[in-house]
Amino acid sequence: MDPDLHSILDRLMDEDILVPCMMCLVGITAIVCGTLSSAIKSVARERTRREIAAYLAEGSLTAEQAERILKAKNPDRCA
């Protein structure tokens, strides 16, 4: 193994550097996962709105039914 690479790996494996790097990695992963989750929920919500609008346009739903569906709270939310 290259001596320079070995010294770099030794420095990275030091607890003073490894723990903060792991904490940063966990934080970045949490932020990315949260952002992706929010984007997926937003796309699904918009798709549902478009589908309800299509049902309303074809006459399968009344305006009151569509409004009630759109105002309904998400059951997995606590607020």
N, C-alpha and C positions, 0 to 999 in steps of 0.2 A: 504494500500500500504506500502511496505517496506520503512522505513525511508532512508536507504542507496540509494535505487533506486530513491526515490523522490529527494534527494539532487543531485544525478547525473543528473537527468532530469532538475532540476533547473539550474545547471551550463551549460548544453548544450543549454538551451533556452536563455541564456544570449546573447545579441546582439554581443558582442565581439567575441564570439565563433561560433554562428550560421551562421553569414554572411560569414566568411571565409570558413566554412565547405560547405556551399551551393555553393560558387564560385568554390571550388575544385571539387565538384560533377558535376557541369555544365561543367567544363573543361575536366574532365575524360570522361564524356558522349560524348562530342564533339570529342575527340580523338578516342574513340571506334567506333563511328558512321562513322567517316572519314576513319578509317582503314577498316571497313567492306565494305563500299562503294567502296573503291579502290580495294579490293580483288574481289568483285563481278564483277566490270568492267574488271578486268584482266582476270577472268575466261571466261567471255562472249567474250572478244577479242580473246582469244586463241581458243575457240570453233568455232568462225567465221573463223579463219585461217584454222582450220582443215577441216571445211566444204568446203571452197574454194579449198583446196588442193584435197579433194575428187572429187569435180566437175572437176577439172583440170585433175586428173588421169583418170576419166571415159570419158573424151573428151567433156563434156558439155560446157566447157569454154576453150578459148585459153589462152596461156601464157600471152599475152598482156592484155586481159580482166581481168585476175586474178591479174596481177600486178597493173592495174589501180584501181581495187576495193580495194586492200590492201593499196595503197598509198592515197586513198581518206581521206580527213579530217573528223573528227567527227563534225556533224553539230551543236551540242549543245555546242561546245567549242568556245571560243572567240579568240584563238591564232592560 
